[in-house]
Amino acid sequence: MKIGSQVYVKGSFEAAERYCDAFGATIGLNFKTPENTYEHCELMVNDQLFMAVSEAPDDCERTKGQAWQTTAFNVYEIGSEEAVRHAFEILSDGGKVIHPLGPCDWNPYCADVVDKFGVFWWIAI
C-alpha cells in the first residue's frame, strides 16, 4: 500500500510549472480537461512520483462549514478491489462520494470520497 500527496488548485497549469521549477520535478502522466486545465498531473523527481496536481472544481461545494479540500490523500496499490471497497465503505460513511467505485482513465477500480471530517481521499487498486 502507498500514499501520495495531491493538491487541488485553481490554475493547475501554473501550479505544476511552479512546483516543477521549485523542486526540480518533471511532468509525468497527465490528463487535461477540455478547458485546458489538469484533471490529473503527476510530478516526478528522480523518476519517482513526487506529487499530483489537479484543477479544483468551479462548484467548490461547502458543507457543514467546510470548503473543498486543497490537499488530498491518494491511497493506491491497496492490493484488491475488495480492499478498495472496504476502505470506500468506511470513508464514505457520513461523508460525500465525489466519484463512486469504478474505473477512471488511469486506474481500473477507484473512487473519490470526502470523509465526514472533510478530508478528500482517492482510493484505488
C-alpha positions as CSV (number, residue, x, y, z in Angstrom):
1,M,0.0,0.0,0.0
2,K,1.3,3.5,-0.8
3,I,0.0,7.0,-0.1
4,G,0.7,10.0,-2.3
5,S,0.1,13.7,-1.9
6,Q,-2.0,15.8,-4.3
7,V,-3.2,19.4,-4.4
8,Y,-6.4,20.8,-6.0
9,V,-5.9,24.3,-7.0
10,K,-7.2,27.0,-9.4
11,G,-4.6,27.5,-12.1
12,S,-3.3,23.9,-12.2
13,F,-1.0,24.5,-15.2
14,E,0.8,27.4,-13.5
15,A,1.0,25.5,-10.2
16,A,2.5,22.4,-11.9
17,E,5.1,24.7,-13.6
18,R,6.0,26.4,-10.4
19,Y,6.3,23.1,-8.4
20,C,8.5,21.7,-11.2
21,D,10.7,24.7,-11.0
22,A,10.8,24.8,-7.2
23,F,11.6,21.1,-6.8
24,G,13.3,20.1,-10.0
25,A,10.4,18.0,-11.0
26,T,9.2,17.0,-14.4
27,I,5.6,16.4,-15.7
28,G,4.7,12.7,-15.9
29,L,1.4,11.1,-16.6
30,N,-1.2,13.7,-17.1
31,F,-4.8,14.2,-18.3
32,K,-6.1,17.6,-19.5
33,T,-9.7,18.8,-19.4
34,P,-11.5,20.3,-22.4
35,E,-11.0,23.7,-20.6
36,N,-7.2,23.1,-20.9
37,T,-6.5,22.5,-17.2
38,Y,-5.1,19.4,-15.5
39,E,-7.6,16.8,-14.5
40,H,-4.6,14.9,-13.1
41,C,-0.9,15.7,-13.5
42,E,1.9,13.7,-11.9
43,L,5.1,15.5,-11.0
44,M,8.2,13.3,-10.9
45,V,11.5,13.7,-9.1
46,N,14.3,11.1,-9.9
47,D,11.7,9.0,-11.8
48,Q,9.6,8.8,-8.6
49,L,6.1,10.3,-8.1
50,F,6.6,13.5,-6.0
51,M,3.0,14.7,-6.0
52,A,0.0,15.2,-8.2
53,V,-1.8,18.4,-9.2
54,S,-5.4,18.8,-10.3
55,E,-7.7,21.7,-11.1
56,A,-10.1,22.5,-8.2
57,P,-13.8,22.3,-9.4
58,D,-15.7,25.5,-10.1
59,D,-18.6,24.4,-7.9
60,C,-16.5,24.1,-4.7
61,E,-19.4,22.9,-2.6
62,R,-19.3,23.9,1.0
63,T,-20.9,21.5,3.5
64,K,-21.1,21.9,7.3
65,G,-18.8,24.9,7.1
66,Q,-16.0,23.1,5.3
67,A,-14.7,24.1,1.9
68,W,-13.3,21.9,-0.8
69,Q,-10.0,20.5,0.2
70,T,-6.9,21.9,-1.3
71,T,-4.9,18.7,-0.4
72,A,-5.9,15.1,-0.8
73,F,-4.6,11.7,0.1
74,N,-4.2,9.2,-2.7
75,V,-4.0,5.7,-1.4
76,Y,-3.2,3.2,-4.2
77,E,-1.8,-0.3,-4.8
78,I,-4.1,-1.4,-2.0
79,G,-4.0,-4.9,-3.5
80,S,-7.5,-5.8,-4.5
81,E,-11.0,-4.5,-5.4
82,E,-12.2,-5.9,-2.1
83,A,-9.7,-3.8,-0.2
84,V,-10.7,-0.6,-2.1
85,R,-14.4,-1.4,-1.5
86,H,-13.7,-1.9,2.2
87,A,-11.9,1.5,2.5
88,F,-14.7,3.1,0.4
89,E,-17.4,1.9,2.7
90,I,-15.6,3.2,5.8
91,L,-14.6,6.6,4.3
92,S,-18.0,7.2,2.7
93,D,-20.0,6.5,5.9
94,G,-21.1,10.0,6.9
95,G,-19.1,11.6,4.0
96,K,-19.8,12.6,0.4
97,V,-19.0,10.4,-2.6
98,I,-17.5,12.5,-5.3
99,H,-16.9,9.7,-7.8
100,P,-18.3,6.2,-7.0
101,L,-16.4,3.0,-7.2
102,G,-15.4,2.1,-10.8
103,P,-12.7,2.8,-13.4
104,C,-11.2,6.0,-14.5
105,D,-8.8,6.8,-17.3
106,W,-5.7,5.8,-15.3
107,N,-7.0,3.1,-12.9
108,P,-9.4,0.1,-13.3
109,Y,-11.0,0.5,-9.9
110,C,-11.1,3.6,-7.8
111,A,-13.3,6.2,-6.0
112,D,-13.1,9.8,-4.7
113,V,-14.6,10.5,-1.3
114,V,-14.7,13.4,1.1
115,D,-15.0,11.7,4.5
116,K,-17.1,13.0,7.4
117,F,-14.1,15.0,8.6
118,G,-13.8,16.9,5.3
119,V,-10.7,15.0,4.2
120,F,-10.6,14.1,0.4
121,W,-9.5,10.6,-0.4
122,W,-8.7,8.9,-3.8
123,I,-8.5,5.2,-3.2
124,A,-7.5,2.7,-5.9
125,I,-6.1,-0.7,-6.7
